[in-house]
């Protein structure tokens, strides 16, 4: 039982990090509005933290969305096809999704290395290397591919390892 809990935590690390990024983004933005318009003393590092949180939240949150089945689908068109056509279209869609995510993974990695990797340039105020901020993109794409394949072809495994976000009281991890 304990081993399964650790597996759930590990497999949902992207959910946890994306959630923390969203909370930090919300708090920093609210504090920034207060500081800028009420205290008349803007937070200088606000934009850097917001960019960091947005990028990490988007790429890791997308992986969670793939795992939860919350992705764009063309069900109306596919459902109108005969059964064999639906099966074929399912494989075509799989190949398109995996191709696009692979393309994004390779190109984002190359872009990050070209623009930020060689210079090692950090952000102006907090001195966070841009490769740390944007370096999550290729890993997020890889996680999206894994999540997509697992949710489509091993849905029972995904259900067993995924924390029930909708009802945390019933989750094994929530009780510990």
Secondary structure by P-SEA (a helix, b strand, c coil): caaaaaaaaaaaaaaaaaaaaaaaaaaaaaaaaaaaccccccccaaaaaaaaaaaaaaaaaaaaaaaacccccaaaaaaaccaaaaaaaaaaaaaaaaaaaaaaaaaaaaaaaacccccccccccccccccccccaaaaaaaaaaaaaaaaaccaaaaaacccccccccccccccc
